[in-house]
Amino acid sequence: MGIVIVTKIRLGDYVFELGKSSLYDFKASYKRYLTFALLYMFFTGFLFVPLITYIFNRMIRGISTGSLLNADVYKIVLSSTGLIRVC
């Protein structure tokens, strides 16, 4: 087996062809990418963020302090009374 040496010309041609095929693939499927991005932004903005905010708000109300530490979160989640207060 010998060592294969790739010259700059061949490497440049390869990179150009790779870029060209990538652009062609993107043109063929950009609608799917945009649809996925819009659905992801919708679900994140209108479902997940309000849900997490609600849960965080309930935890702070359950402790009845203005701040919430990591240890407090563990106490709430791991105790049955804490979970009842959150719900």
KAJO-V277739 format. One record per helix or strand of 2 or more residues. SS is the DSSP state (helix for helix, strand for strand). FROM is the first residue (numbers start at 1). TO is the last residue. If there is no record, write none. Layout:
# KAJO-V277739
<<SS FROM TO> <SS FROM TO>>
This chain:
# KAJO-V277739
<<helix 8 63> <helix 70 78> <helix 80 86>>
